[in-house]
Amino acid sequence: MAEEQYGAADDSVADISAIDIADWRLRTFALYDTVRKIAVESPAEAHTYWRQERDRMFGTHPASALTEQDKARFSGLKTADYDPIYRFHVPLTNEGAGREMTVEAGTEGVVRFVRLGTFDLPEMGQLAVWKLQGYGGGIFVPFRDATAGLPGGSYGEGRYLLDTTKGAFHGVHGSGPGAEFVLDFNFAYNPSSAYNEAWVCPLAGPSNRLAVDIPVGELYWPGWS
């Protein structure tokens, strides 16, 4: 979604008003708050709500990643139906903790992350878990799966699973070392750069790539609109 813009490649994006950006972020936080509440009883219903609201925001909001021309022909994001087998409760291990990563992000300059640890996913692989080192902080987990860049598959540069700085978070069960994060790939979404090259967004590096297909969440294809 457009609010995960960490940098802008041209003035057209930078010219989005501060009020519109603030409104987008508030709506996004409210969206995920509602999603978490609905998911207590029915993750599938939460997913339906998430899809509807994202389509509405993408197609109408002034801070959307879509240009006005693209909005005029927009008919909804390509998002797979909900599949419960892709929802997990996973602890955060210490593997890889402390490693640093820097990302060039347009007008923002260099964005720095430090690794908090690793999510081990049953029969799927591992994903590095990052903390944004800067204003806002937050947990960031991008990923790339085996369908990335393939016809009918996911965006070639990867998708976002968690980005708590922007509200994209599905909760934690428990506390302390035994706490388990809710990871639901059905809610995976593309960075804004998938829809508008004016955005510059952090992408999935080698520690955030899975060798299996993840056929749920927001998908992608050339000529998406």
N, CA, C and O of each residue as an XYZ file, in Angstrom:
900
protein
N       0.845     -1.174      0.000
C       0.000      0.000      0.000
C       0.888      1.234      0.000
O       2.060      1.161      0.369
N       0.334      2.359     -0.411
C       1.178      3.521     -0.656
C       1.882      4.016      0.586
O       2.934      4.646      0.478
N       1.335      3.752      1.768
C       1.955      4.292      2.953
C       3.255      3.617      3.287
O       3.975      4.100      4.161
N       3.610      2.481      2.613
C       4.894      1.903      2.927
C       5.978      2.482      2.041
O       7.024      1.867      1.834
N       5.716      3.678      1.517
C       6.707      4.451      0.791
C       7.821      4.884      1.743
O       7.570      5.604      2.710
N       9.039      4.449      1.472
C      10.185      4.923      2.242
C      10.962      5.985      1.473
O      11.816      6.667      2.041
N      10.675      6.121      0.218
C      11.328      7.137     -0.589
C      10.559      7.321     -1.875
O       9.764      6.460     -2.251
N      10.782      8.420     -2.551
C      10.062      8.705     -3.787
C      11.066      9.021     -4.886
O      12.049      9.727     -4.664
N      10.806      8.491     -6.067
C      11.743      8.664     -7.165
C      11.484      9.925     -7.966
O      12.363     10.367     -8.706
N      10.302     10.521     -7.841
C      10.054     11.756     -8.570
C       9.145     12.676     -7.774
O       8.585     12.287     -6.749
N       9.007     13.918     -8.268
C       8.272     14.935     -7.532
C       6.777     14.661     -7.469
O       6.110     15.144     -6.553
N       6.224     13.895     -8.422
C       4.789     13.650     -8.428
C       4.345     12.923     -7.162
O       3.257     13.181     -6.648
N       5.180     12.018     -6.657
C       4.871     11.315     -5.416
C       5.157     12.212     -4.224
O       4.367     12.262     -3.281
N       6.265     12.910     -4.257
C       6.627     13.779     -3.146
C       5.597     14.883     -2.942
O       5.501     15.438     -1.847
N       4.828     15.210     -3.972
C       3.845     16.284     -3.878
C       2.531     15.868     -3.240
O       1.663     16.719     -3.045
N       2.346     14.594     -2.905
C       1.141     14.191     -2.178
C       1.112     14.946     -0.851
O       2.117     15.001     -0.142
N      -0.035     15.524     -0.518
C      -0.085     16.398      0.655
C       0.131     15.622      1.950
O      -0.181     14.435      2.044
N       0.670     16.319      2.942
C       0.906     15.710      4.253
C      -0.409     15.263      4.880
O      -0.451     14.244      5.568
N      -1.477     16.015      4.650
C      -2.782     15.650      5.201
C      -3.277     14.351      4.585
O      -3.806     13.491      5.289
N      -3.109     14.204      3.280
C      -3.549     12.975      2.615
C      -2.736     11.771      3.081
O      -3.294     10.693      3.288
N      -1.430     11.940      3.249
C      -0.591     10.846      3.735
C      -0.995     10.464      5.156
O      -1.093      9.281      5.483
N      -1.229     11.476      6.001
C      -1.652     11.197      7.372
C      -2.984     10.456      7.392
O      -3.169      9.520      8.168
N      -3.910     10.881      6.533
C      -5.215     10.218      6.480
C      -5.070      8.776      6.010
O      -5.729      7.883      6.543
N      -4.218      8.541      5.023
C      -3.982      7.175      4.534
C      -3.444      6.291      5.659
O      -3.901      5.162      5.840
N      -2.489      6.800      6.400
C      -1.886      5.998      7.471
C      -2.877      5.731      8.592
O      -2.915      4.624      9.130
N      -3.677      6.721      8.950
C      -4.687      6.515      9.973
C      -5.702      5.462      9.530
O      -6.099      4.606     10.320
N      -6.115      5.527      8.285
C      -7.065      4.548      7.757
C      -6.454      3.148      7.721
O      -7.137      2.153      7.962
N      -5.159      3.088      7.416
C      -4.492      1.796      7.359
C      -4.369      1.179      8.751
O      -4.624     -0.013      8.923
N      -3.984      1.974      9.741
C      -3.932      1.473     11.115
C      -5.311      1.017     11.577
O      -5.443     -0.023     12.223
N      -6.336      1.794     11.246
C      -7.699      1.420     11.628
C      -8.119      0.133     10.928
O      -8.799     -0.705     11.519
N      -7.714     -0.024      9.666
C      -8.034     -1.235      8.914
C      -7.475     -2.466      9.614
O      -8.195     -3.441      9.831
N      -6.191     -2.425      9.970
C      -5.583     -3.604     10.606
C      -6.107     -3.831     12.017
O      -6.158     -4.971     12.480
N      -6.494     -2.769     12.701
C      -7.100     -2.934     14.016
C      -8.412     -3.710     13.891
O      -8.687     -4.616     14.678
N      -9.212     -3.344     12.896
C     -10.467     -4.058     12.659
C     -10.212     -5.486     12.211
O     -10.909     -6.405     12.640
N      -9.223     -5.680     11.357
C      -8.876     -7.023     10.875
C      -8.515     -7.934     12.054
O      -8.977     -9.073     12.121
N      -7.700     -7.442     12.971
C      -7.304     -8.268     14.119
C      -8.516     -8.648     14.967
O      -8.602     -9.773     15.461
N      -9.437     -7.726     15.135
C     -10.630     -8.005     15.937
C     -11.524     -9.045     15.264
O     -12.001     -9.969     15.923
N     -11.752     -8.903     13.971
C     -12.588     -9.861     13.246
C     -11.927    -11.236     13.223
O     -12.607    -12.257     13.325
N     -10.591    -11.262     13.088
C      -9.859    -12.522     12.942
C      -9.913    -13.388     14.187
O      -9.673    -14.593     14.107
N     -10.223    -12.798     15.342
C     -10.364    -13.601     16.557
C     -11.417    -14.684     16.348
O     -11.251    -15.811     16.815
N     -12.492    -14.351     15.653
C     -13.568    -15.299     15.371
C     -13.436    -15.949     13.998
O     -13.724    -17.134     13.832
N     -12.994    -15.155     13.007
C     -12.953    -15.686     11.638
C     -11.888    -14.975     10.810
O     -12.146    -13.895     10.277
N     -10.690    -15.562     10.693
C      -9.670    -14.965      9.826
C     -10.144    -14.801      8.382
O      -9.746    -13.848      7.712
N     -10.980    -15.705      7.897
C     -11.475    -15.603      6.520
C     -12.344    -14.369      6.342
O     -12.235    -13.679      5.328
N     -13.209    -14.079      7.318
C     -14.028    -12.873      7.235
C     -13.171    -11.620      7.346
O     -13.435    -10.617      6.682
N     -12.143    -11.682      8.189
C     -11.216    -10.556      8.295
C     -10.529    -10.301      6.963
O     -10.303     -9.154      6.577
N     -10.203    -11.368      6.273
C      -9.544    -11.250      4.972
C     -10.470    -10.612      3.942
O     -10.032     -9.772      3.155
N     -11.740    -10.999      3.937
C     -12.705    -10.394      3.024
C     -12.805     -8.891      3.259
O     -12.822     -8.106      2.311
N     -12.872     -8.500      4.526
C     -12.932     -7.077      4.870
C     -11.667     -6.356      4.406
O     -11.739     -5.271      3.830
N     -10.524     -6.960      4.656
C      -9.229     -6.389      4.251
C      -9.179     -6.153      2.746
O      -8.749     -5.091      2.297
N      -9.613     -7.135      1.971
C      -9.611     -7.004      0.512
C     -10.509     -5.854      0.069
O     -10.110     -5.032     -0.756
N     -11.704     -5.798      0.611
C     -12.656     -4.763      0.206
C     -12.131     -3.361      0.516
O     -12.215     -2.461     -0.319
N     -11.594     -3.187      1.715
C     -11.109     -1.876      2.118
C      -9.864     -1.467      1.343
O      -9.720     -0.301      0.976
N      -8.969     -2.406      1.092
C      -7.771     -2.085      0.310
C      -8.132     -1.693     -1.117
O      -7.572     -0.741     -1.662
N      -9.058     -2.417     -1.719
C      -9.489     -2.056     -3.067
C     -10.094     -0.654     -3.088
O      -9.823      0.137     -3.991
N     -10.920     -0.356     -2.073
C     -11.550      0.961     -2.016
C     -10.493      2.056     -1.845
O     -10.549      3.082     -2.524
N      -9.533      1.844     -0.945
C      -8.502      2.849     -0.721
C      -7.609      3.008     -1.951
O      -7.295      4.127     -2.357
N      -7.208      1.897     -2.533
C      -6.343      1.960     -3.709
C      -7.017      2.711     -4.847
O      -6.372      3.475     -5.565
N      -8.318      2.492     -5.008
C      -9.017      3.059     -6.155
C      -9.499      4.480     -5.985
O      -9.860      5.130     -6.966
N      -9.513      4.989     -4.729
C     -10.119      6.308     -4.516
C      -9.274      7.283     -3.719
O      -9.476      8.491     -3.837
N      -8.348      6.816     -2.924
C      -7.657      7.722     -1.998
C      -6.567      8.520     -2.716
O      -5.857      7.967     -3.556
N      -6.423      9.815     -2.399
C      -5.392     10.632     -3.059
C      -3.963     10.223     -2.747
O      -3.049     10.615     -3.472
N      -3.739      9.444     -1.684
C      -2.383      8.983     -1.367
C      -2.128      7.570     -1.864
O      -1.111      6.971     -1.514
N      -3.026      7.025     -2.672
C      -2.816      5.708     -3.279
C      -1.589      5.736     -4.175
O      -1.214      6.787     -4.694
N      -0.963      4.574     -4.355
C       0.173      4.469     -5.278
C      -0.256      4.630     -6.730
O       0.584      4.894     -7.591
N      -1.534      4.479     -7.019
C      -2.016      4.565     -8.393
C      -2.083      6.014     -8.865
O      -2.429      6.914     -8.100
N      -1.750      6.222    -10.129
C      -1.948      7.536    -10.736
C      -3.440      7.748    -10.974
O      -4.225      6.803    -10.904
N      -3.823      8.978    -11.251
C      -5.234      9.252    -11.534
C      -5.705      8.479    -12.760
O      -6.849      8.029    -12.811
N      -4.828      8.325    -13.745
C      -5.181      7.550    -14.937
C      -5.427      6.091    -14.590
O      -6.366      5.476    -15.097
N      -4.589      5.540    -13.729
C      -4.752      4.148    -13.330
C      -6.011      3.956    -12.482
O      -6.696      2.941    -12.600
N      -6.307      4.931    -11.631
C      -7.517      4.827    -10.810
C      -8.765      4.749    -11.677
O      -9.722      4.051    -11.339
N      -8.753      5.463    -12.788
C      -9.928      5.513    -13.654
C     -10.247      4.156    -14.265
O     -11.393      3.907    -14.639
N      -9.256      3.273    -14.373
C      -9.497      1.953    -14.964
C      -9.280      0.819    -13.957
O      -9.206     -0.352    -14.329
N      -9.183      1.184    -12.692
C      -8.923      0.206    -11.640
C     -10.181     -0.582    -11.299
O     -11.253     -0.006    -11.112
N     -10.044     -1.907    -11.220
C     -11.197     -2.756    -10.894
C     -10.910     -3.676     -9.710
O     -11.675     -4.605     -9.450
N      -9.833     -3.431     -9.003
C      -9.501     -4.240     -7.842
C      -8.148     -4.906     -7.967
O      -7.688     -5.213     -9.067
N      -7.513     -5.128     -6.820
C      -6.227     -5.817     -6.776
C      -6.421     -7.314     -6.986
O      -7.475     -7.857     -6.656
N      -5.422     -7.971     -7.526
C      -5.494     -9.409     -7.720
C      -5.077    -10.090     -6.425
O      -3.888    -10.204     -6.127
N      -6.063    -10.539     -5.660
C      -5.817    -11.149     -4.355
C      -6.469    -12.513     -4.295
O      -7.642    -12.658     -4.640
N      -5.721    -13.518     -3.861
C      -6.230    -14.891     -3.808
C      -7.258    -15.048     -2.692
O      -7.260    -14.288     -1.724
N      -8.130    -16.042     -2.837
C      -9.087    -16.363     -1.789
C      -8.355    -16.889     -0.549
O      -7.225    -17.370     -0.635
N      -9.015    -16.787      0.585
C      -8.391    -17.170      1.848
C      -8.171    -18.680      1.935
O      -9.045    -19.473      1.587
N      -6.974    -19.056      2.409
C      -6.640    -20.459      2.624
C      -6.027    -20.586      4.020
O      -4.923    -20.090      4.244
N      -6.711    -21.233      4.959
C      -6.248    -21.260      6.357
C      -4.921    -21.977      6.576
O      -4.298    -21.787      7.621
N      -4.471    -22.787      5.633
C      -3.209    -23.503      5.857
C      -2.005    -22.562      5.838
O      -0.904    -22.963      6.215
N      -2.204    -21.314      5.402
C      -1.106    -20.356      5.340
C      -1.129    -19.367      6.510
O      -0.522    -18.299      6.441
N      -1.831    -19.733      7.578
C      -1.823    -18.932      8.808
C      -1.067    -19.701      9.886
O      -1.365    -20.868     10.140
N      -0.084    -19.050     10.524
C       0.799    -19.703     11.485
C       0.921    -18.890     12.766
O       0.721    -17.675     12.767
N       1.252    -19.574     13.853
C       1.695    -18.948     15.090
C       3.141    -19.384     15.281
O       3.413    -20.568     15.483
N       4.071    -18.429     15.218
C       5.494    -18.755     15.136
C       6.298    -17.931     16.142
O       6.118    -16.716     16.210
N       7.186    -18.563     16.927
C       8.054    -17.795     17.830
C       9.198    -17.141     17.052
O       9.561    -17.578     15.960
N       9.744    -16.102     17.635
C      10.907    -15.431     17.067
C      12.158    -16.019     17.703
O      12.338    -15.919     18.917
N      13.026    -16.633     16.902
C      14.285    -17.165     17.419
C      15.375    -16.100     17.329
O      15.198    -15.074     16.673
N      16.501    -16.352     17.991
C      17.602    -15.390     17.990
C      18.538    -15.545     16.799
O      19.497    -14.784     16.677
N      18.292    -16.486     15.939
C      19.209    -16.748     14.827
C      19.388    -15.498     13.955
O      18.415    -14.915     13.477
N      20.639    -15.104     13.762
C      20.966    -13.962     12.911
C      20.795    -12.611     13.570
O      21.042    -11.588     12.932
N      20.378    -12.571     14.834
C      20.112    -11.299     15.508
C      21.350    -10.405     15.529
O      22.466    -10.879     15.743
N      21.142     -9.121     15.306
C      22.222     -8.147     15.353
C      22.778     -7.760     14.000
O      23.453     -6.737     13.884
N      22.513     -8.550     12.976
C      23.008     -8.212     11.647
C      22.337     -6.922     11.157
O      21.160     -6.691     11.434
N      23.077     -6.092     10.436
C      22.532     -4.839      9.931
C      22.314     -4.897      8.429
O      23.019     -5.609      7.713
N      21.329     -4.140      7.960
C      21.027     -4.058      6.535
C      20.727     -2.605      6.198
O      20.014     -1.932      6.943
N      21.259     -2.115      5.090
C      20.962     -0.758      4.633
C      20.305     -0.830      3.263
O      20.647     -1.671      2.432
N      19.357      0.067      3.050
C      18.597      0.091      1.805
C      18.570      1.517      1.277
O      18.226      2.446      2.007
N      18.935      1.695      0.002
C      18.803      3.000     -0.633
C      17.334      3.226     -0.921
O      16.677      2.377     -1.522
N      16.806      4.386     -0.488
C      15.366      4.615     -0.603
C      15.066      6.026     -1.078
O      14.465      6.815     -0.349
N      15.483      6.347     -2.295
C      15.120      7.596     -2.939
C      15.409      8.805     -2.073
O      16.522      8.979     -1.577
N      14.379      9.651     -1.894
C      14.563     10.899     -1.165
C      14.865     10.698      0.308
O      15.326     11.623      0.977
N      14.611      9.490      0.828
C      14.888      9.213      2.230
C      16.362      8.908      2.478
O      16.792      8.821      3.628
N      17.142      8.744      1.399
C      18.539      8.385      1.554
C      18.676      6.915      1.900
O      18.033      6.064      1.286
N      19.521      6.614      2.890
C      19.764      5.234      3.305
C      18.872      4.897      4.497
O      18.894      5.587      5.516
N      18.088      3.827      4.357
C      17.249      3.344      5.449
C      17.969      2.159      6.089
O      18.391      1.237      5.391
N      18.109      2.179      7.413
C      18.865      1.148      8.126
C      17.931      0.224      8.897
O      16.956      0.660      9.509
N      18.256     -1.064      8.850
C      17.532     -2.078      9.604
C      18.528     -2.905     10.409
O      19.678     -3.069     10.003
N      18.082     -3.424     11.549
C      18.870     -4.384     12.312
C      18.026     -5.643     12.479
O      16.819     -5.562     12.709
N      18.658     -6.797     12.364
C      17.917     -8.052     12.433
C      17.599     -8.426     13.877
O      18.484     -8.457     14.732
N      16.336     -8.706     14.134
C      15.887     -9.125     15.460
C      16.008    -10.622     15.665
O      16.130    -11.088     16.798
N      15.976    -11.379     14.578
C      16.025    -12.834     14.674
C      15.404    -13.463     13.446
O      15.495    -12.919     12.345
N      14.771    -14.614     13.636
C      14.298    -15.424     12.512
C      12.965    -16.083     12.833
O      12.729    -16.508     13.964
N      12.098    -16.165     11.837
C      10.906    -16.990     11.918
C      11.180    -18.303     11.180
O      11.536    -18.287     10.002
N      11.016    -19.438     11.867
C      11.106    -20.752     11.231
C       9.697    -21.202     10.876
O       8.850    -21.367     11.753
N       9.453    -21.398      9.592
C       8.120    -21.747      9.117
C       8.073    -23.222      8.743
O       8.895    -23.673      7.946
N       7.143    -23.978      9.291
C       7.077    -25.422      9.046
C       7.020    -25.756      7.557
O       6.126    -25.305      6.842
N       7.986    -26.551      7.103
C       8.033    -27.058      5.735
C       8.115    -25.954      4.685
O       7.848    -26.198      3.508
N       8.482    -24.746      5.099
C       8.541    -23.629      4.155
C       9.907    -22.964      4.112
O      10.358    -22.543      3.047
N      10.570    -22.866      5.258
C      11.866    -22.216      5.288
C      11.943    -21.193      6.394
O      11.189    -21.260      7.365
N      12.856    -20.237      6.251
C      13.097    -19.230      7.270
C      12.964    -17.829      6.680
O      13.225    -17.596      5.500
N      12.546    -16.899      7.554
C      12.473    -15.495      7.166
C      13.161    -14.645      8.229
O      12.888    -14.782      9.421
N      14.052    -13.769      7.785
C      14.682    -12.825      8.693
C      13.651    -11.795      9.143
O      12.782    -11.382      8.375
N      13.769    -11.393     10.401
C      12.872    -10.398     10.994
C      13.690     -9.150     11.287
O      14.702     -9.221     11.985
N      13.259     -8.006     10.759
C      14.052     -6.789     10.830
C      13.352     -5.707     11.645
O      12.123     -5.653     11.705
N      14.154     -4.847     12.270
C      13.650     -3.660     12.940
C      14.171     -2.425     12.212
O      15.368     -2.302     11.953
N      13.264     -1.522     11.887
C      13.648     -0.271     11.261
C      14.396      0.594     12.270
O      13.870      0.910     13.336
N      15.629      0.974     11.928
C      16.457      1.813     12.797
C      16.238      3.263     12.413
O      16.989      3.816     11.609
N      15.243      3.866     12.966
C      14.952      5.249     12.649
C      13.636      5.643     13.268
O      13.057      4.896     14.056
N      13.168      6.818     12.911
C      11.930      7.324     13.479
C      10.782      6.362     13.194
O      10.574      5.958     12.050
N      10.045      6.002     14.227
C       8.918      5.079     14.058
C       9.264      3.649     14.409
O       8.395      2.887     14.834
N      10.537      3.268     14.237
C      10.935      1.895     14.535
C      10.061      0.903     13.795
O       9.662      1.147     12.657
N       9.763     -0.214     14.438
C       8.838     -1.164     13.836
C       9.496     -2.425     13.333
O      10.690     -2.448     13.032
N       8.691     -3.485     13.245
C       9.130     -4.794     12.755
C       8.770     -4.918     11.287
O       7.656     -4.591     10.878
N       9.719     -5.392     10.503
C       9.557     -5.458      9.045
C       9.945     -6.853      8.563
O      11.063     -7.307      8.804
N       9.012     -7.538      7.877
C       9.277     -8.864      7.323
C       8.779     -8.914      5.882
O       7.600     -9.168      5.636
N       9.688     -8.669      4.921
C       9.340     -8.888      3.525
C       9.607    -10.349      3.171
O      10.254    -11.055      3.944
N       9.130    -10.812      2.034
C       9.481    -12.158      1.580
C       9.277    -12.271      0.073
O       8.517    -11.532     -0.552
N       9.992    -13.224     -0.457
C       9.855    -13.592     -1.865
C       9.633    -15.083     -1.920
O      10.336    -15.830     -1.241
N       8.657    -15.551     -2.725
C       8.413    -16.986     -2.810
C       8.777    -17.494     -4.190
O       9.237    -16.731     -5.040
N       8.569    -18.796     -4.416
C       8.991    -19.421     -5.672
C       8.189    -18.956     -6.875
O       8.607    -19.184     -8.010
N       7.041    -18.307     -6.656
C       6.236    -17.825     -7.786
C       6.625    -16.420     -8.217
O       6.076    -15.902     -9.190
N       7.564    -15.792     -7.514
C       7.901    -14.393     -7.781
C       8.363    -14.202     -9.223
O       9.302    -14.853     -9.682
N       7.695    -13.312     -9.915
C       8.061    -12.987    -11.283
C       7.525    -13.931    -12.344
O       7.731    -13.699    -13.535
N       6.837    -14.997    -11.933
C       6.300    -15.949    -12.889
C       4.896    -15.538    -13.335
O       4.189    -14.879    -12.574
N       4.474    -15.907    -14.542
C       3.117    -15.582    -14.995
C       2.071    -16.105    -14.011
O       2.088    -17.277    -13.636
N       1.173    -15.231    -13.605
C       0.146    -15.614    -12.654
C       0.613    -15.693    -11.223
O      -0.172    -16.025    -10.335
N       1.888    -15.393    -10.975
C       2.446    -15.508     -9.637
C       2.499    -14.188     -8.909
O       1.668    -13.309     -9.138
N       3.475    -14.046     -8.032
C       3.601    -12.851     -7.198
C       4.598    -11.871     -7.812
O       5.325    -12.196     -8.751
N       4.605    -10.671     -7.256
C       5.491     -9.612     -7.729
C       6.943    -10.072     -7.646
O       7.364    -10.643     -6.640
N       7.701     -9.821     -8.701
C       9.053    -10.344     -8.800
C      10.008     -9.889     -7.725
O      10.963    -10.600     -7.411
N       9.778     -8.717     -7.150
C      10.679     -8.190     -6.122
C      10.245     -8.574     -4.712
O      10.919     -8.228     -3.741
N       9.131     -9.285     -4.592
C       8.700     -9.747     -3.278
C       7.519     -8.971     -2.717
O       7.072     -7.974     -3.284
N       7.031     -9.463     -1.585
C       5.861     -8.871     -0.920
C       6.176     -8.590      0.544
O       7.245     -8.946      1.040
N       5.244     -7.953      1.222
C       5.385     -7.652      2.641
C       4.444     -8.536      3.449
O       3.262     -8.665      3.127
N       4.986     -9.146      4.507
C       4.195     -9.958      5.425
C       3.838     -9.158      6.671
O       2.688     -9.172      7.111
N       4.832     -8.449      7.249
C       4.621     -7.576      8.389
C       5.346     -6.257      8.150
O       6.451     -6.235      7.607
N       4.723     -5.171      8.557
C       5.392     -3.871      8.605
C       4.668     -3.048      9.669
O       3.755     -2.284      9.358
N       5.083     -3.211     10.920
C       4.329     -2.628     12.031
C       4.403     -1.106     12.052
O       3.529     -0.457     12.628
N       5.423     -0.527     11.437
C       5.500      0.929     11.360
C       4.299      1.479     10.608
O       3.849      2.593     10.879
N       3.782      0.708      9.671
C       2.646      1.127      8.860
C       1.349      0.441      9.284
O       0.324      0.588      8.618
N       1.389     -0.307     10.388
C       0.169     -0.919     10.898
C      -0.067     -2.344     10.468
O      -0.973     -2.994     10.990
N       0.719     -2.860      9.528
C       0.511     -4.207      9.002
C       1.035     -5.249      9.986
O       2.213     -5.607      9.975
N       0.128     -5.726     10.837
C       0.506     -6.602     11.944
C      -0.736     -7.374     12.361
O      -1.841     -6.831     12.366
N      -0.550     -8.665     12.716
C      -1.705     -9.510     13.014
C      -1.718    -10.050     14.438
O      -2.553    -10.888     14.779
N      -0.799     -9.575     15.269
C      -0.864     -9.903     16.674
C       0.211    -10.862     17.159
O       0.925    -11.486     16.374
N       0.301    -10.960     18.497
C       1.218    -11.866     19.173
C       0.442    -12.585     20.264
O      -0.340    -11.970     20.990
N       0.662    -13.892     20.377
C       0.044    -14.682     21.440
C       1.091    -14.970     22.518
O       2.156    -15.513     22.225
N       0.785    -14.605     23.762
C       1.711    -14.827     24.844
C       2.678    -13.672     24.995
O       2.529    -12.634     24.352
N       3.680    -13.862     25.860
C       4.682    -12.830     26.109
C       6.012    -13.492     26.436
O       6.083    -14.690     26.709
N       7.057    -12.685     26.401
C       8.381    -13.210     26.716
C       8.921    -14.111     25.621
O       8.444    -14.060     24.487
N       9.918    -14.944     25.947
C      10.566    -15.802     24.939
C       9.615    -16.780     24.250
O       9.872    -17.211     23.126
N       8.521    -17.128     24.921
C       7.583    -18.083     24.330
C       6.500    -17.463     23.492
O       5.628    -18.173     22.990
N       6.528    -16.154     23.325
C       5.486    -15.479     22.540
C       5.516    -15.946     21.091
O       6.581    -16.202     20.531
N       4.344    -16.054     20.498
C       4.222    -16.493     19.109
C       3.542    -15.409     18.273
O       2.469    -14.918     18.625
N       4.180    -15.048     17.171
C       3.637    -14.066     16.246
C       2.612    -14.729     15.333
O       2.774    -15.880     14.928
N       1.562    -13.987     15.018
C       0.602    -14.447     14.018
C       1.144    -14.047     12.647
O       1.277    -12.862     12.340
N       1.449    -15.040     11.841
C       1.910    -14.821     10.468
C       0.862    -15.394      9.530
O       0.638    -16.605      9.514
N       0.226    -14.544      8.759
C      -0.834    -14.991      7.859
C      -0.518    -14.499      6.453
O      -0.699    -13.325      6.133
N      -0.044    -15.414      5.623
C       0.362    -15.059      4.271
C      -0.814    -14.651      3.396
O      -0.608    -14.072      2.329
N      -2.025    -14.935      3.815
C      -3.193    -14.484      3.061
C      -3.275    -12.960      3.010
O      -3.918    -12.395      2.126
N      -2.615    -12.296      3.969
C      -2.628    -10.837      4.022
C      -1.345    -10.229      3.435
O      -1.114     -9.029      3.581
N      -0.521    -11.032      2.782
C       0.689    -10.499      2.150
C       0.298     -9.492      1.068
O      -0.683     -9.689      0.351
N       1.063     -8.426      0.961
C       0.719     -7.403     -0.037
C       1.973     -6.886     -0.732
O       3.084     -7.000     -0.216
N       1.766     -6.321     -1.905
C       2.869     -5.813     -2.704
C       3.326     -4.443     -2.222
O       2.515     -3.659     -1.729
N       4.631     -4.145     -2.360
C       5.084     -2.773     -2.127
C       4.494     -1.858     -3.194
O       4.126     -2.313     -4.277
N       4.407     -0.589     -2.887
C       3.823      0.362     -3.834
C       4.589      0.417     -5.148
O       4.019      0.749     -6.187
N       5.878      0.095     -5.106
C       6.677      0.115     -6.329
C       6.195     -0.899     -7.361
O       6.560     -0.805     -8.533
N       5.379     -1.870     -6.940
C       4.819     -2.830     -7.893
C       3.838     -2.155     -8.834
O       3.610     -2.634     -9.944
N       3.254     -1.042     -8.397
C       2.203     -0.373     -9.163
C       2.600      0.996     -9.693
O       1.921      1.564    -10.549
N       3.700      1.517     -9.179
C       4.117      2.842     -9.605
C       5.611      2.964     -9.357
O       6.062      2.956     -8.212
N       6.369      3.076    -10.428
C       7.832      3.091    -10.296
C       8.343      4.365     -9.627
O       9.536      4.479     -9.347
N       7.458      5.319     -9.370
C       7.873      6.515     -8.648
C       8.190      6.213     -7.187
O       8.882      6.986     -6.525
N       7.682      5.082     -6.683
C       7.969      4.696     -5.303
C       9.247      3.854     -5.236
O       9.526      3.053     -6.128
N      10.008      4.050     -4.171
C      11.197      3.250     -3.911
C      10.982      2.583     -2.557
O      10.913      3.267     -1.535
N      10.877      1.258     -2.538
C      10.506      0.537     -1.315
C      11.538     -0.541     -0.995
O      12.108     -1.134     -1.910
N      11.791     -0.809      0.301
C      12.679     -1.917      0.668
C      12.129     -3.243      0.163
O      10.923     -3.482      0.218
N      13.007     -4.098     -0.326
C      12.579     -5.358     -0.922
C      13.172     -6.546     -0.164
O      13.953     -6.376      0.771
N      12.789     -7.738     -0.582
C      13.214     -8.957      0.107
C      14.617     -9.368     -0.324
O      14.848     -9.673     -1.494
N      15.551     -9.375      0.622
C      16.912     -9.798      0.345
C      17.068    -11.305      0.468
O      16.077    -12.014      0.645
N      18.297    -11.809      0.378
C      18.550    -13.258      0.403
C      18.015    -13.963      1.645
O      17.646    -15.135      1.574
N      17.967    -13.267      2.784
C      17.486    -13.904      4.014
C      15.966    -13.909      4.139
O      15.417    -14.373      5.138
N      15.299    -13.392      3.120
C      13.841    -13.321      3.138
C      13.240    -13.931      1.874
O      12.286    -13.412      1.294
N      13.837    -15.056      1.471
C      13.348    -15.750      0.280
C      13.003    -17.189      0.618
O      13.765    -17.894      1.279
N      11.845    -17.603      0.151
C      11.361    -18.958      0.382
C      11.384    -19.732     -0.928
O      11.072    -19.183     -1.985
N      11.753    -21.002     -0.858
C      11.865    -21.833     -2.067
C      10.559    -22.529     -2.415
O      10.527    -23.376     -3.308
N       9.481    -22.182     -1.719
C       8.180    -22.817     -1.960
C       7.209    -21.785     -2.528
O       7.424    -20.578     -2.416
N       6.131    -22.291     -3.142
C       5.073    -21.418     -3.654
C       4.214    -20.913     -2.495
O       3.851    -21.677     -1.601
N       3.900    -19.638     -2.521
C       2.931    -19.053     -1.590
C       1.817    -18.453     -2.458
O       1.874    -17.272     -2.804
N       0.805    -19.256     -2.812
C      -0.189    -18.821     -3.795
C      -1.326    -17.991     -3.216
O      -2.376    -17.857     -3.845
N      -1.130    -17.432     -2.022
C      -2.173    -16.629     -1.389
C      -1.669    -15.205     -1.202
O      -0.512    -14.894     -1.484
N      -2.569    -14.344     -0.717
C      -2.229    -12.946     -0.569
C      -2.421    -12.202     -1.870
O      -3.072    -12.687     -2.795
N      -1.844    -11.014     -1.927
C      -1.932    -10.194     -3.133
C      -0.956    -10.718     -4.175
O       0.234    -10.869     -3.902
N      -1.464    -10.991     -5.362
C      -0.648    -11.500     -6.461
C      -0.358    -10.355     -7.429
O      -0.576     -9.188     -7.103
N       0.132    -10.693     -8.611
C       0.588     -9.638     -9.527
C       0.702    -10.214    -10.929
O       0.946    -11.407    -11.110
N       0.523     -9.354    -11.907
C       0.822     -9.734    -13.277
C       1.062     -8.477    -14.088
O       0.505     -7.429    -13.760
N       1.882     -8.545    -15.149
C       2.081     -7.367    -15.991
C       0.739     -6.913    -16.565
O      -0.071     -7.739    -16.985
N       0.510     -5.623    -16.581
C      -0.782     -5.124    -17.022
C      -1.861     -5.380    -16.008
O      -3.013     -5.635    -16.361
N      -1.478     -5.311    -14.707
C      -2.352     -5.646    -13.594
C      -3.683     -4.907    -13.633
O      -4.694     -5.455    -13.193
N      -3.714     -3.691    -14.139
C      -4.925     -2.895    -14.045
C      -5.953     -3.283    -15.084
O      -7.034     -2.696    -15.130
